[in-house]
Amino acid sequence: MLGLRILTATFGIPVIILLVYLGGWFLVAGVAILAAIGVVEIHRMFHSRGIVFYPWLAILWIWSLLTAVGLGKPLMSVLVLGVAIVAIVALLSSPQESLQGAVTTTWVALYVGLFFAFLPLIREMVHGQFLAYTFFAVIWTTDTMAFFVGRRFGKHKLMPRVSPGKTWEGTVGGTIGGTVVAIGAFYLMHAHMVDGLIFGLVISVMGQIGDLLESAIKRYSGVKDSGGLLPGHGGVLDRFDSSLLTLPIAYYLLRGLGIH
């Protein structure tokens, strides 16, 4: 299993590096594909529990959001229009399905689509390419350090009912590792190292919370992995669970720190 995780990481990292390097519509298209796969994975999990969900409507909504990002248009109109369309589709469904379908579809479109859309927005900043690389370096270092430190020194379970393998020791190790990487990156960018400390600490902690959130969703759905696309990691959501919740936080944190 460890070998498969390493193999998948060495395959996935160059893909992300390439997409971020290319930027523009290449990055938007890549994110759109990943988001669509993520929606399919969530549909699989929801289906196993008999939860009503409109996957194609969620995908179309997400692609509309990403198109707006690519064109540099405001997202609010797409969000409002999406809510209205989901409400109409839900009303045309049976009364037993309408509310559940509307809630799940809206939540997935926001969680996967809107959050993922912040990656192209970060890339569009003045130092966007370097900041996007820094973001993923912090996330991946946090995940890696948490895994190995937890495996070697972990004794105290973090949230055993949600994710039995995670420990407090691994969490602390991951947070320290991710924070150190952020400080180093901000130093290379000639930014304040205190800002790097803040960025690394927030992103590392929130990334691990995002990981726990997806673990809770999988546990509720009764599945081990969100999908089987990536050997050793499961699906797209398993690989990007730490990033989804954290991308909008990273974007607004960077702006709040005066880094545009």
C-alpha positions as CSV (number, residue, x, y, z in Angstrom):
1,M,0.0,0.0,0.0
2,L,2.8,2.4,0.9
3,G,4.5,1.7,-2.5
4,L,1.2,2.5,-4.3
5,R,0.8,5.8,-2.4
6,I,4.3,6.9,-3.4
7,L,3.7,5.8,-7.0
8,T,0.5,7.7,-7.2
9,A,2.0,10.8,-5.7
10,T,4.9,10.8,-8.1
11,F,2.4,10.6,-11.0
12,G,-0.1,13.2,-9.6
13,I,2.4,15.9,-8.6
14,P,3.9,16.5,-12.1
15,V,0.3,16.7,-13.5
16,I,-0.6,19.5,-11.0
17,I,2.8,21.2,-11.5
18,L,2.2,21.2,-15.3
19,L,-1.4,22.5,-15.1
20,V,-0.4,25.3,-12.7
21,Y,2.6,26.2,-14.9
22,L,0.3,26.4,-18.0
23,G,-2.3,28.3,-16.2
24,G,-5.2,30.0,-18.0
25,W,-7.7,27.7,-19.7
26,F,-5.4,24.7,-19.4
27,L,-5.7,24.9,-15.6
28,V,-9.5,25.6,-15.8
29,A,-10.0,22.6,-18.1
30,G,-7.9,20.4,-15.8
31,V,-9.8,21.5,-12.8
32,A,-13.1,21.0,-14.6
33,I,-12.2,17.3,-15.4
34,L,-11.1,16.7,-11.8
35,A,-14.2,18.3,-10.4
36,A,-16.5,16.2,-12.7
37,I,-14.7,13.0,-11.5
38,G,-15.2,14.2,-7.9
39,V,-18.9,14.6,-8.5
40,V,-19.2,11.1,-9.9
41,E,-17.4,9.8,-6.9
42,I,-19.8,11.6,-4.5
43,H,-22.7,10.3,-6.5
44,R,-21.3,6.8,-6.0
45,M,-21.1,7.3,-2.2
46,F,-24.6,8.9,-2.0
47,H,-26.1,6.1,-4.1
48,S,-24.8,3.5,-1.7
49,R,-26.9,5.2,1.0
50,G,-30.0,5.9,-1.2
51,I,-29.4,9.7,-1.0
52,V,-31.1,11.7,-3.8
53,F,-28.6,13.7,-5.8
54,Y,-28.5,15.2,-9.3
55,P,-24.9,14.6,-10.5
56,W,-25.2,16.0,-14.0
57,L,-26.8,19.2,-12.8
58,A,-24.0,19.6,-10.3
59,I,-21.4,19.1,-13.0
60,L,-23.0,21.6,-15.3
61,W,-23.2,24.1,-12.5
62,I,-19.5,23.5,-11.6
63,W,-18.5,23.9,-15.3
64,S,-20.4,27.2,-15.4
65,L,-18.6,28.5,-12.4
66,L,-15.2,27.5,-13.8
67,T,-16.1,29.1,-17.2
68,A,-16.9,32.3,-15.4
69,V,-13.5,32.2,-13.6
70,G,-11.8,31.6,-17.0
71,L,-13.6,34.6,-18.5
72,G,-12.9,36.8,-15.5
73,K,-16.6,37.2,-14.8
74,P,-18.2,37.6,-11.3
75,L,-19.3,34.3,-9.7
76,M,-22.4,35.7,-7.9
77,S,-24.7,35.6,-11.0
78,V,-23.7,31.9,-11.7
79,L,-24.3,31.0,-8.1
80,V,-27.7,32.6,-8.0
81,L,-28.7,31.1,-11.4
82,G,-27.5,27.7,-10.2
83,V,-29.6,27.8,-7.1
84,A,-32.6,28.8,-9.1
85,I,-32.2,25.9,-11.6
86,V,-31.6,23.4,-8.8
87,A,-34.8,24.6,-7.1
88,I,-36.8,24.2,-10.2
89,V,-35.5,20.7,-10.9
90,A,-36.2,19.8,-7.3
91,L,-39.8,21.1,-7.5
92,L,-40.4,19.0,-10.6
93,S,-39.3,15.9,-8.6
94,S,-41.4,14.0,-6.2
95,P,-42.0,15.6,-2.8
96,Q,-39.9,13.0,-1.1
97,E,-36.9,13.8,-3.3
98,S,-37.1,17.5,-3.8
99,L,-35.6,18.9,-0.6
100,Q,-32.9,16.3,-0.3
101,G,-31.9,16.6,-4.0
102,A,-31.7,20.3,-3.8
103,V,-29.6,20.3,-0.7
104,T,-27.1,17.6,-1.8
105,T,-26.7,19.1,-5.3
106,T,-26.1,22.6,-4.1
107,W,-23.7,21.4,-1.4
108,V,-21.6,19.3,-3.8
109,A,-21.5,22.1,-6.4
110,L,-20.2,24.5,-3.8
111,Y,-17.9,22.1,-2.1
112,V,-16.3,20.6,-5.2
113,G,-16.9,23.3,-7.8
114,L,-16.7,26.6,-6.1
115,F,-13.8,25.6,-3.8
116,F,-11.9,24.1,-6.7
117,A,-12.4,27.3,-8.7
118,F,-10.2,29.2,-6.3
119,L,-7.1,27.4,-7.7
120,P,-7.3,29.3,-11.0
121,L,-8.0,32.5,-8.9
122,I,-4.8,32.0,-6.9
123,R,-2.9,31.3,-10.1
124,E,-4.1,34.7,-11.5
125,M,-2.4,36.6,-8.6
126,V,0.8,38.5,-9.3
127,H,2.9,35.7,-7.9
128,G,0.2,33.2,-8.6
129,Q,2.3,30.4,-10.1
130,F,4.7,30.4,-7.1
131,L,1.8,30.8,-4.6
132,A,-0.1,27.8,-6.1
133,Y,3.1,25.7,-5.9
134,T,3.6,26.9,-2.3
135,F,0.0,25.9,-1.4
136,F,0.3,22.4,-2.7
137,A,3.8,22.0,-1.2
138,V,2.3,22.9,2.2
139,I,-0.6,20.5,1.7
140,W,1.4,17.6,0.5
141,T,4.2,18.1,3.1
142,T,1.5,18.2,5.8
143,D,-0.1,15.0,4.5
144,T,3.3,13.2,4.2
145,M,4.7,14.3,7.5
146,A,1.4,13.5,9.3
147,F,1.4,10.0,7.7
148,F,5.0,9.1,8.6
149,V,5.2,10.8,12.0
150,G,1.9,9.2,13.0
151,R,3.0,5.8,11.8
152,R,6.3,6.1,13.7
153,F,5.3,7.9,16.9
154,G,1.5,8.0,16.9
155,K,-0.1,6.8,20.2
156,H,-3.0,9.1,20.8
157,K,-5.9,8.9,18.4
158,L,-7.2,12.1,17.0
159,M,-10.8,11.2,16.0
160,P,-11.1,7.4,16.0
161,R,-14.8,7.4,15.0
162,V,-14.0,9.4,11.9
163,S,-10.5,8.4,10.9
164,P,-9.1,5.6,13.1
165,G,-5.5,5.9,11.7
166,K,-5.0,9.6,12.5
167,T,-3.2,10.6,15.7
168,W,-2.4,13.8,17.5
169,E,1.3,13.1,17.0
170,G,0.8,12.9,13.3
171,T,-1.3,16.0,13.2
172,V,1.4,18.0,15.0
173,G,4.2,16.6,12.8
174,G,2.2,17.4,9.7
175,T,1.5,21.0,10.9
176,I,5.1,21.6,11.7
177,G,6.3,20.3,8.4
178,G,3.8,22.3,6.3
179,T,4.5,25.5,8.3
180,V,8.3,25.1,7.8
181,V,7.7,24.8,4.0
182,A,5.6,27.9,3.9
183,I,8.1,29.9,5.9
184,G,10.8,28.9,3.4
185,A,8.7,29.7,0.4
186,F,7.8,33.1,1.7
187,Y,11.5,33.8,2.4
188,L,12.3,32.9,-1.3
189,M,9.5,35.2,-2.4
190,H,11.0,38.0,-0.2
191,A,7.8,38.2,1.8
192,H,7.6,38.5,5.5
193,M,8.4,35.2,7.2
194,V,5.8,35.9,9.8
195,D,3.2,35.9,7.0
196,G,4.7,32.5,5.9
197,L,4.3,31.2,9.5
198,I,0.6,32.3,9.5
199,F,-0.1,30.9,6.1
200,G,1.6,27.6,6.8
201,L,-0.1,27.1,10.1
202,V,-3.6,28.0,8.8
203,I,-3.3,25.9,5.6
204,S,-1.8,22.9,7.4
205,V,-4.5,22.8,10.1
206,M,-7.4,23.5,7.7
207,G,-6.0,20.9,5.2
208,Q,-6.2,18.2,7.9
209,I,-9.7,19.3,8.8
210,G,-10.7,18.9,5.2
211,D,-9.2,15.4,5.2
212,L,-11.3,14.6,8.3
213,L,-14.4,16.0,6.6
214,E,-14.1,13.7,3.6
215,S,-13.3,10.8,6.0
216,A,-16.6,11.5,7.7
217,I,-18.5,11.6,4.4
218,K,-16.9,8.2,3.4
219,R,-17.7,6.7,6.8
220,Y,-21.3,7.8,6.6
221,S,-21.5,6.4,3.0
222,G,-20.0,3.1,4.1
223,V,-17.1,3.2,1.6
224,K,-13.3,3.0,2.2
225,D,-12.3,5.2,-0.7
226,S,-14.3,7.8,-2.8
227,G,-13.1,6.0,-5.9
228,G,-10.5,3.7,-7.5
229,L,-8.9,6.0,-10.0
230,L,-5.7,6.6,-8.1
231,P,-3.9,3.4,-6.8
232,G,-3.1,3.8,-3.1
233,H,-5.2,6.9,-2.7
234,G,-8.6,5.9,-3.9
235,G,-10.3,8.6,-5.9
236,V,-9.8,12.2,-6.8
237,L,-11.5,13.4,-3.6
238,D,-9.2,11.2,-1.6
239,R,-6.2,12.9,-3.2
240,F,-7.6,16.5,-3.0
241,D,-9.7,16.3,0.2
242,S,-7.1,18.5,2.0
243,S,-7.1,21.0,-0.8
244,L,-10.8,21.6,-1.4
245,L,-11.7,23.1,1.9
246,T,-8.4,25.0,2.0
247,L,-8.2,26.7,-1.4
248,P,-10.7,29.5,-0.7
249,I,-9.1,30.0,2.8
250,A,-5.7,30.3,1.1
251,Y,-7.0,32.8,-1.5
252,Y,-8.6,35.2,1.1
253,L,-5.7,34.7,3.5
254,L,-3.2,35.7,0.9
255,R,-5.2,38.8,0.1
256,G,-5.6,39.6,3.8
257,L,-1.8,39.3,4.1
258,G,-1.4,41.8,1.3
259,I,-0.2,39.3,-1.2
260,H,-2.1,39.8,-4.5
